[in-house]
Amino acid sequence: MSLVGIPGTLLAALLIVASVISPAFQDLNKFRALYLLDDRLARAFIDGTSYLRTRPGDAICHNLLLCFRAGKPFVFDIWTETYGWITAGQVSNLMESGVVKTVQLMEIDADLLVGGGLPNGPNSALLKWKKELVDHLRFYKEVRQGYKLHHRSAGLAFFVSR
């Protein structure tokens, strides 16, 4: 049997291939959006690394790889305050001594820190929890008091000492 000159087995194979490929083409826009987002984040990382390299002194980075790539020594993992691996007093001493000249945060944390409101949406419960962390952890209080927002780069925010 053939349809328009195409043998039946070839037609069946083409239909199977089309049924597998069709959803992939439907998701092509999603894939493209993810690719563009990934590209934007990669460019932000490169920009952030370059920015951090030009900054004098040590830095504390939310993204530890960013500090590493910028050639900054490991000072403090922001999340260790939450888990108690370093005391808040030790972090405060580092920051107040002037050794730490730059603090890199994720942009959402920076927005919450500088007084941005909580956006509504599917992640509002998570953002409310993050806002409570930002308001209560001593590390963020140190950033709020001793640093000012200086540079942003697609999801990254950099605070410099006042």
C-alpha positions in Angstrom: 0.0 0.0 0.0 1.2 3.5 -0.7 -0.1 7.0 -0.2 1.0 9.6 -2.7 3.8 7.4 -3.8 5.2 6.8 -0.3 5.3 3.1 0.8 3.2 2.2 3.8 6.2 1.3 6.1 7.9 4.6 5.2 4.7 6.5 5.9 4.3 4.8 9.3 7.9 5.6 10.2 7.4 9.3 9.1 4.3 9.5 11.3 6.1 8.0 14.3 9.0 10.4 13.8 6.6 13.4 13.4 4.7 12.4 16.6 8.0 12.4 18.5 9.4 15.6 17.0 6.2 17.6 17.0 6.1 18.2 20.8 9.8 19.2 20.6 8.9 21.9 18.1 6.0 23.0 20.3 8.4 23.4 23.2 11.0 25.2 21.0 9.9 28.6 22.3 10.3 27.4 25.9 13.8 26.0 25.0 14.7 29.3 23.3 13.5 31.3 26.4 15.6 29.0 28.7 18.6 29.4 26.4 18.3 33.2 26.4 17.9 33.2 30.2 21.0 31.0 30.5 22.9 33.3 28.1 21.9 36.4 30.1 22.9 34.7 33.4 26.3 33.6 31.9 26.9 37.2 30.7 26.0 38.5 34.2 28.4 36.1 35.8 31.2 37.3 33.5 30.3 40.9 34.1 30.1 40.3 37.9 33.5 38.5 37.9 35.1 41.4 36.0 33.5 43.9 38.3 34.7 42.1 41.4 38.2 41.7 40.1 38.5 45.5 39.9 37.3 46.0 43.5 40.0 46.4 46.2 40.0 44.2 49.3 38.3 41.0 50.1 34.7 40.2 49.3 31.9 38.1 50.6 29.9 36.4 47.8 26.5 34.7 47.9 27.8 33.0 44.8 31.1 31.5 46.1 32.3 30.6 42.5 32.0 34.3 41.6 34.5 35.3 44.4 36.8 32.3 43.4 36.8 33.3 39.7 37.5 36.9 40.6 40.6 35.8 42.6 39.1 36.8 46.0 40.0 34.7 49.0 37.4 32.7 50.8 36.2 34.8 53.7 32.7 33.7 54.6 29.8 31.7 53.3 26.7 33.7 53.8 24.6 30.6 54.7 27.0 29.5 57.4 25.7 32.1 59.8 22.3 30.3 59.5 24.0 26.9 60.3 26.4 28.3 63.0 29.7 27.5 61.4 31.0 31.0 62.0 29.6 33.4 64.6 27.9 36.5 63.6 30.4 38.4 65.8 33.3 37.1 63.7 31.6 38.2 60.5 30.8 41.6 62.0 34.5 42.0 63.0 35.6 41.2 59.4 33.2 43.6 57.9 33.8 46.4 60.5 37.6 46.1 60.2 37.4 47.2 56.5 38.9 44.0 55.2 35.7 43.2 53.3 35.2 45.9 50.8 32.5 44.3 48.6 29.5 42.0 49.3 27.7 40.2 46.5 24.1 39.2 47.0 21.5 37.8 44.7 19.3 40.6 43.3 16.2 39.5 45.1 18.0 39.6 48.5 19.4 43.0 47.6 15.9 44.3 46.8 14.6 43.0 50.1 17.5 44.5 51.9 17.2 48.0 50.5 13.5 48.1 51.2 11.8 46.6 48.2 8.3 45.2 48.8 7.4 41.6 48.4 6.1 40.8 44.9 2.9 38.8 44.6 3.1 35.5 42.8 3.5 31.8 43.2 6.7 32.2 45.3 5.3 34.8 47.7 5.6 32.4 50.7 9.2 31.7 50.0 9.9 35.5 49.5 8.2 36.2 52.8 10.5 33.7 54.5 13.5 35.3 52.8 12.4 38.8 53.9 12.3 37.6 57.5 15.8 36.2 57.1 17.1 39.5 55.6 15.4 41.4 58.4 16.8 39.3 61.2 20.2 37.9 60.3 23.0 39.9 61.7 25.0 39.6 58.4 22.3 41.5 56.5 22.1 44.1 59.2 25.9 44.6 58.8 25.4 45.0 55.0 22.5 47.5 55.5 24.6 49.6 57.9 28.1 49.5 56.4 27.6 49.1 52.7 25.7 50.7 49.8 24.4 49.2 46.6 26.9 50.0 43.9 26.4 47.7 40.9 23.8 45.3 39.4 24.2 42.7 36.8 21.2 40.5 35.8 20.4 38.8 39.1 23.6 39.9 40.9 23.9 42.9 43.2 27.2 44.3 44.6 27.4 46.4 47.8 30.6 48.4 48.6 31.7 49.6 51.9 30.6 53.2 52.8 
